[in-house]
Amino acid sequence: MYPDNYRYTKEHEWVHVEAGAGTVGITDHAQHELGDIVYVELPKLGAKVEQGKAFAVVESVKAASDIYAPVTGEVIAINEALTNAPETLNADPHVGGWIAKIKLSVPEEVDRLLSPSDYQAYLGAE
Amino acid sequence: MSEGIKKVRQQPSQNEDLLFEISSPGKAGYQLPPLDVPSVDPRAALGAGNTRDAIDDFPEVSEVDVIRHFTRLSTWNYAIDLGLYPLGSCTMKYNPRINEAAARVEGMAWPHPYQPDSLSQGAMEVMAELERCLNAITGMDAVTLQPAAGAHGEFAGILLIRAYLESKGNPRKKILIPDSAHGTNPATAHMAGYQVENIASNSRGMVDTEILMKAVDDDVAALMVTNPNTLGVFEEHIADVAKILHDKGALLYMDGANMNALVGVSRPGDFGVDVMHLNLHKTFSTPHGGGGPGSGPVAVKKILEPFLPAPRLKRVGDKWEWNYNLPDAVGRVRAFYGNFGVLVRALAYIMAHGGDGLKRATLDAVLNANYLRKRLEKHYQIAYNEPSMHECVFSDDIQKKLGADTGNIAKRLIDYGFHPYTVSFPLIVHGALMIEPTETESKRELDLFADALISIAEEIEENVEFVKQSPHSTRTSKVDEVGAARKPVVRWKR
């Protein structure tokens, strides 16, 4: 369910780091809690984002929620396909539903994020 | 008629054609006399770019077509005049007809905002008296009646805070907002140029004073709190909350959405609030929904009074005047003096009740919410086990295990003839059912509502699919909310 090579936040985002850049999205738990997602506000290319600060918004039939950046850095790619197909976030949150790629400026931040087993333990306790 | 009744049109309670569909070429709702002046080519008079010949598919219908169409549609509405309207945090109380009688008195219904003050003394007296009453009810020092709605009042209130702090040399950067707040609070703070910081509630559903203490620093302009909060729980430590803010030079803003639990019993001005708004369309029985219009007066302590929007009422001798000479005022927040007709209705409500009557209404509102809570808590999970004020909040935990959520329960409630409660809010409660009956309801109506919800809980145990497919008795059954949000069709096409 939760890929081994991803890291997770308590706010239910994931990040997959490869070659100095992190692909980020929301977790399966998050999409399930939000319900049917109807709109995604993507960050702008080149935007500087900060770990723990809101950088995107998703809106479901229930609520609009800020998405917090799991890592600090610069947005180098965004998943524009989500604009016309926000349901991808529900159907495929960990792969097709990626939101943005962030070039890490503080790589050691990733070490402070949750491992898949820690995240699942956190979900169990929540 | 052995073949049975032949249907030539749908019964009025069934579906309704659009005006576009009943349109017939050449029909009109007006008849003009023949032109008795030379006709003018509009293209020559206005310029070709400013004219058009025809609007495609513009409905051509008669007056009676339009009246029947909208009258039929109006019968589809649910309204407080039909039954309990339990939307939590909305205070959907009955609109007494005495309010309407007062608002229709000629001098109240027809004054023009530009008529001279000498001809407006009665209307000005109504506003002055309402300001006085609202001060007495809230324990504040001064009121502006200008804001036209609750969120508008919030915005005006935060502008006052900004103006006050600026006068002290630093407007500061942040506004703190508890995680149980109405969504309008962060929106207001953001619009007024502040950063928003969330304050987590404690296990009792209240502002956590320890977290607050750590969060309040010299950058914090104010905390926006709703009391009782959206869980229907009174913030027990509100005086401590005020002190924590005041010690750091920050202010306490109160969202008065839930004031129906306090009127005549507890005054925000006495527990440390510096500025607050009231919703006359909630607490003071003026029409709510259906366009209102609303009214969101803002009440402040003395320190903020110089910044209130101009003009303000001023007593000069035995006459009222409008005072525009207010150099520190934040400026107008609305044309003229607010939604005057709504102000008349609110004053009528206050005067018809008197102080004792208002207190009694508050106690009855709290009693009604607690009666519903008591009847329902064996069947639904109460969200926080604190005393309920004017509303009670359940979660769908019990029903969720059987496959039905708060949205399904709300839809099924429609089959029982009730407007649903507030669904999935506040966000800190999982699958919330937020129920506010107000003092309007009799025991009989409360029992009908409780019986309906209890019956739905039983249906979920017996046949959850049936509940999930509801509503069954309405013109349209489950609508595709997701499809409507993802691929909205906002224009009719033939």
Interface residues (C-beta under 8 A of the other chain):
Chain A: D36 V38 Y39 E59 V61 K62 A63 P86 E87
Chain B: S424 L427 E481 V482 A485 R486
